[in-house]
Amino acid sequence: MKTVNTKRAAAWAAALLALAAYTGVMYWLHWQQLCAADGFSSDLPFHLQEALYEPVYTALYLFITPLYALGGKAGVALLVTAFQLAALAAFAWGLRGAAPGLSLPVRLLVSLVVNLAQAVWIPRGGYWYLGTVSGTVYHNTTYIALAPFAMLAMLCFYRAWRGMHGKLDARAWLVYTLFLTASTAFKANFVFAFAPALLLLLIADLVRTRGKNLCNEVILGCSVLPSIALCLLESLVLFTGEGNGVQLIFSVDPVNFENGVISWGFFNEATRRGLIRSFLFAGAAALLLGRLAWASFRYRFSALTFAVAMAEALLLVESGERVGHANFWWGAFICYWLFFLESVCALLRGWQAWRQNRAALLGGRLAVCTAALAWHIVSGVCFLVLLLQGNSYNIPIATWKLWF
């Protein structure tokens, strides 16, 4: 008993020390970003100015304004850091289903480490950030605020879905709907992908049950209505300029590609490389882990949601003065983060299965996936070091050195 208590205390000590160090690093990074005169260092100074002087279109600005009045940029940096810590905690909660044997401090440590991951580094692979897809973002305030609420919304949706074919749990439905609405209040990109994915899921369930579950399907579908209402309100603030709206990327004036206004998707060589670099671990898990991944409803639905988000990012673009903003990619980022969680969960389930039978083939597949994840993490640490040195997030890989 004494040994167990000692191990538990050591785990908590390690977790708290790691989280304290992470908090200090994130606070210093965001303080630097807020004080930078270079607009390419991050979006934080721009969002701060919007919160202070422009019409409010995100709930985050309702927090920034009073905190800036109380503590200036230091208060805003602390707020952004708090959202990042909340995202780590939500990710750790998501790991519980795959690894119930892991204690909370261990899951927090795993969450911290794997959330350092970025697109893998390869020589002359394009840019560290531009063109890649990653769940962890350091430079956009509204995305950082969205992340914990989107994760909690998805996890609570999984819980609500358990009662889909019996008596729907009203409390679980309400909690999930509240988190979904809150995530939309901070940034609407998650619901843009989640709502179509949910619609596809409900249609498939309607066909499979031959309409016998229609009542629950309607109730679950109504969960997105408050978020849709919020999207309409936000659009009244964001799309006020002449010609502002949404269009297919194929209908965009070619000049926007030639002059670099649109520099993402399949139309840019560096971006094509970035997309390949982004999915090394997730792709390996999908191909090599088999039923350990695909047998899970959570994994399948997160993959569907991510597929919808990527389709929107690749095919849709804003029009008018916002044509170069690439805001649909935030949906791909947040949905990839949710899919990344389920990929990590599949890897943990795999190692638990391997410990029971020590199958060589399974061990080899798990080793490949783990090596890919480690490559993402090491690359992410290098990228974070560059940001802490005061560099912009849009750094060409070929022209920067890390340590001097």
N, C-alpha and C positions, 0 to 999 in steps of 0.2 A: 504493500500500500504506500509505503514511504517512497519507494522507487517511482511509482506511478505519479505521485504528487510532485516529485522532483522533476520528472520529465515534463509534466504539464506546466510547471512553473518556468522551466527552461524554454519551452515552446512559446509561452506568453512573453517572456523577456526578449527572445529573439524577434518575435513578431512586432512588439512595441518599439524596439530599437530600430528595426527596419522601416517601420511606418514613420517614426520620428525623423529618420534621415531622409526618407522620401518627401515628407512634408517640408522639410527645410530646403531641399533641392527644388521642389516645385514652387515654393514661395519665392525663392531667389530668382528662378527663371521668369516667373510672371511679373515680378517687380522690374526686372531688366526689360522685359517686353513692353511694359507700360511706360517706362521712361525713355524708350528708344525713339529717336527722331526719324529713323528709317521706317517707312510704312510697310516695307517688305519683311520686317522682322516678325510681325504677327498682326492679327486683326484686333488685338486687345485695345490699343489706343483709339482705333476707329470706333469700336463698339462703345468705349467709354464716352467719346464725344457724342455719339448717337443717343446714348442714355441720358446725357445731360441736356441736349439741345434739340433733339428731333422727336417726332411723334413716337410713342411706344408701340412696338409690334411684338414684343416678347416679354414674358413675365420676368425674365432675368433683369431687365432694366428697372423693374420695381424694387429689386434688391440692391442694384448697383448705386442708384441715386442716394439713398440714405447712408449706405456704407461709405461712399465717397465723401459725403458731408461730414461723417464722423471721423474717418481715418485716412482720407485722401487715397492716393494710389496704393498705399499699404493695405488699406481696408479692402480694396477691390482685389488685390493679389491674394489676400487671405480667403476671400469668398471663392475665387476660382480654384484655389487649392482645396478648399473644403468639398467642392463638387467632385474633384478628382478622387479624393479619399472616399467619398460616398460611392463612386463608381467601382472602386476596388472592393468595397464591402459588398456591394450588390453582386459583383462577379464571384466573390467567395461564397455567397449564399447560393448562387447557381451551381457551384461545384458540389454542393452537399448531396444532391441526388445521385451523382456518379460515384462519389467516394464518401459514403456515410461514416466510414471508419476513421477518416481524417478529422482531427479536432479543429475547432474554429481557428486558433492561431496558425496552425499549419496551412489551412485553406487560405488564410489571409496572406501568408508568405508566398504560396503558390500563385495567388491572384496578382500580387505585386510583381513577381518575377515575370510571369507570362505576359503581363500587360506592358512590359517594356518592349515587346516585339514590334518590329516594323518590317517593311518589305526587305527581303534579303539583299545584302550587298553583293554585287558582282562587278568586275572591272568594266568601266565604261557602260554601266547599266542605265544611264539616263540621269535622273535626279533622285536625290534621297526621298523627296516627298512628291513632287509634281508627277502626276500620272499613276501613282500608286494608290492602293486602297489599304487602309489600316484602321483598326478600331480605336487605337490610342492617338489622340491629337492634342498637341500642346499649344496651338496658336489661335484657335477659334473659340471665343468665349461662349457663344450660344451652343455650340456642339458639346463643349465640356459640361455645360449645365444639363443638356438633353440626356447625356449618356446614362447616368444612374436611374433616371425615371423611365427611360426606354427599356433598360434591363429589367427593372422591377415590373413594368407593365407586361413584358413578355413572360417572365417567370410566373406572375399571377394569372396570366392567360392560360398557361399550362395547367395550373391548379384548377381554374374554372372549367377547363375542357374535360377534366376527369368525370364530372357529373353530366356530361353532354348526353349520354344515352340512358340516363335515369332521371333522377330529380336534380335539376340544376341548382347548385348551391348559390343562393341569392347573395350571401355575404362575399363569397369568392368573386362572383360576377361584379359586384359593386366595387370591391377593392381594385380589381383589374381595370375596370372602366375609369376609376379615379386616377390611377397611375397613367393610363393611356392619355387621358385628357390633360394631365399635368405635363406629360412629355411634349404634347402638342403645343401647350402654352409656352414652352421654352423654345422649341424649334419644331416645325411641322413635318420635317423630312421623314421621320419614322412612320407616321401614320400614312404618308403617301404610298409607302410600300406595303405596310401591314394591312391596310384596308383591302386592297386588291387580293392579297394572299389569303386573307380571311374569307373573302367572297368565294375564291376558288375552292377553299376547303369546305365551306358550307354547301356549295353546289355539289361537290363530290359526295358529301354526307347525305344530302337530299336524294341523290340518285341511288346511293348504296342502300339507304333505309326505305326507299320508295315512298317518301313523304311521311313516314310514321313519326319522324322526329321534328316535324315542321315547327312546332311551338318553340322548342329550345333553339332551333336554328335562327328563328326570327329574333328571339331575345338576345342571343349572342351577337347577331348582326347589328342590333341597335346600339351596341356598346360604342361604335365608332361615330355615332351621330353628334355627340358633344364636340368631338375633335373636328369633325367636318364644319360645324358652326364656327369654331375658333379659326379654322383655316380661312373661311370666308371673311371674318373680321380682320385677320392679318393681311389678306390680299387688298383690303381697302387702303391700307397704309403703304404696302410695298409696291403695288402696281398702279401708281398714280401718274407716272410719266407717259408721254405719248408713245403709243405702239407697244407698251409693255404687256406681256402675256407669256404664253407657252407655245412652242412650235416644234415640229420634228426637225432634227438636226440636218436632215437632207434638204430642207427648204431654206437653210440659212444662206445668206449672200456669200459666195466663195471668197470674197475679199477678206472676210473675217478669219478664214483659215490661212490665207496668204500672209496677212500682216500679224499673225500670232494672237489675235484677240481670242480665238478658240484654239486652245493648245492641249486638248485632252482627247480621250477616246482612241479609236483606231486610225485617226487622221494624223497622228504624230508618232514618229519612230521611237522617241524616248518614252512616250507614254505606253506604247505597246510593250516595250521592255518592262516598264514599271508594273503593268498588269501581270505579266508572267512572274515577276519577282514577288508580287504580293501574295500569291496563292500556293507557294511551295508546300507549306505544312498542311493547309486545308485540303489541297488537292491530293497530297499523299495519304491523308487520313481517309478521304472519300474513296480512294482507289484501293488501299491496302487493308483497311480495317473491316471491310465487309459488314457483316451483321452487327458487329460491335458498335458500328455507327448507324447504319441504315435501319436497324430494327427499332430504334428509338423514335417515337413520335416527335419528341423535341428536336432531334437532329433533322428529321425530314421536313418539319414545318419551318425551322430556321433556314434550311437550304432553299425552300420555296420562297420565303420572304426575301432572302438575299438575291435570288434569281430575278425576282420582280424589281428589286431596287437597282440591280445592275442593268436590267433592260431599260429602265427609266433613265438612268444616268447616261447610257450610251445613245439613246434614241431621242431624248427630249432636251430642249434647251430653252432658256428664257429669250424673249425678244426685246426689241427696243434698246434702251440704254443699259439693260441688265444682261445683254447677250453673252458677255464674257465672264460672268460671275460664277458659272459652273455650280450653282447651288443644288442641282439634283444629285450631285455626287455625295452630298452629306448623307443622303438616304442609303447609298451603297456602303458608306463608312460605318454607319451605326448598325446596319443589318449584317454586315460582315462581322462586326464585333460579337453579335449574338450568335452567329454561325461559328465563329472562332471559339466561343465558350463551349458549344456542343462538340466541336472537334477535340478540344482539350478533355472534355468529359469522356468521349469515346476512347481517347488514349489512356486515361486513368482506368476505365473499365477493362481495357486490353491488358494492362500490366497486372491488374488484379486477377484476371483469368490466367495469365501466364504463371503467376506465382502458385497456382493450384496444380497445373499439369506440366509446366516447363517445356512446352512444345517448341521445338527449334524453329519451325517455320513461322509461328506466331511471334516468337521472340525476335526473329530477323525483321519482320514487318514493323513491329513496334520500335525496334532500334532505328530503322530508317525514318519513321515519323518523328521520333524523339530528336534525332539529329537535325531534321529539318526545322523543328521548333527551336532548337538551340541556336541554329543559324539566324533565325528571325530575331531571337532575343539579343544575341551578340551584336547584330546589325543595329538593333534599336538602341542599345547602349551607346554605340558609336554616334548615332544620330543625335541622341540626347546630349552627349558631350559637345558636339558641334553647336547645338543651340545654346548651351550654357556658356560657350565662348563668345556669344553675342552674334552668331551668324543667323542669316535668314533661313527659314524652313525650306526655301527653294534653292537648294545647293546642288550644283552639278557634281556627280560622283567623280568624274574624271579629273577635276581641277582643284580638289581640296585635300589637304592633309590633316590628319586628326590631332597629332600630339604636339605640333610646333608650328 
